[in-house]
Amino acid sequence: MSGKEQDFIKEAFDSNWVVPMGPNVNGFEADLEAFVNNRFDNTPLTKKVVGLSAGTAAVHLALIGCGVGPGDEVLVQSFTFCASSHPITYLGATPVFIDSEKDTWNMDPDLLEEAINDRIAQTGKKPKAIIPVALYGMPYRIDRIMEIADRYGIPVIEDAAEGLGSRYNGQMLGTFGRYGVLSFNGNKMITTSGGGALICQDTEEAKEILFYATQARESYPYYQHEHIGYNYRMSNICAGIGRGQMTIIDDHIAHHKHVQELYCELLKDVDGITMHINPTPAFDSNFWLCTATLSPELKIKGQENAYKHIIDGAVGGAAGVTHAATTATTDCQPNANVEALRIALDAANIEARPLWKPMHRQPVYKNAPAYINGVSESLFAVGICLPAGPYVTDDDVRYIVETIKNNIQY
Ligand SMILES: *Cc1c(COP(=O)(O)O)cnc(C)c1O
């Protein structure tokens, strides 16, 4: 974090705007609009951005904007973080999970269309929205997804929480669908400590989202409520951090792409490890996280001991986990070589992680309908996330790759 963030926060205190509205919120929204509306072909878009308290809140409000309510169904990518699907359940609706395709790891358009037809056949109703997710920053096949969505008249909510600054054909993710979700949580491409935003089509829709984000107040001298609202507006302090972060966002993205290139270069001759890359030049990932897959044949030192013990280190740790695990294994988990590599890297002070576990394999969603081709579950078995943040230097990447190589059992 630079001095810029502190200047904007100080200004908020000095001008007494320590509330969930104010000049920093307006300024941050304007910065975000300029950023997402920029296109490589120089025909700028006119999307509006509403600053919110979290990306999860943005998903929730987008669903409300699409009219999702009790008994409805929403089609959502299964290979994602839970914040893409949990808000569907907040509204009494049902998530219907769609598996991924191999190149992007994101929503499979063929399965999407199959699911739309099957849901209509089974329930007599059209699903209310479609949520593709830019997993690890990689663009989804938005051309095909929009074509299908438009043909069936179903709105698209792009979950670009991990894909801020990623482009498809030169256009920013989050600006293709009816809504685009952004997150500024501590671990995302830029941070406001905690926060999010919703990209909306126009001023009218942005106003409606703002209405629901501020307790749905009608304009009377007293509190008058005709709808149920939420306390989801971004605070002026957080927005001050965001304005500071917008001055370095291009550098951050360039850095993530550079780190990705370096991993690709240094790992290219290592048998059994494959980096996840842009499938064609139309895809321009921000590489929020650099990810790789490990061939099941690859032997990692100590893999025979993986999953022997219940992990207790996560509870009470920085990630805020409060429930202790009760078993050392589950019926859907990364292969032993992936877990062994994670442990070996951890011992060398390198934080690697498994890929996100698909939602259709999460116990909490065991009753949700799902359209599955096996891709996300097989990627979860073999994948690993490597460090890619702004503080990861070239030397760090070399150290990480050396540590990986040193732990391969030949
Ligand atoms: C982080 C994230 C969100 C939610 O963002 P928060 O700001 O943490 O609420 C939504 N979707 C995906 C895919 C994410 O990774």
Residues whose N, C-alpha, C, O or C-beta is under 5 A from the ligand:
A	BS01	LIG	A54 G55 T56 T80 F81 A83 S84 V133 D159 A161 E162 S183 F184 N185 G195 G196
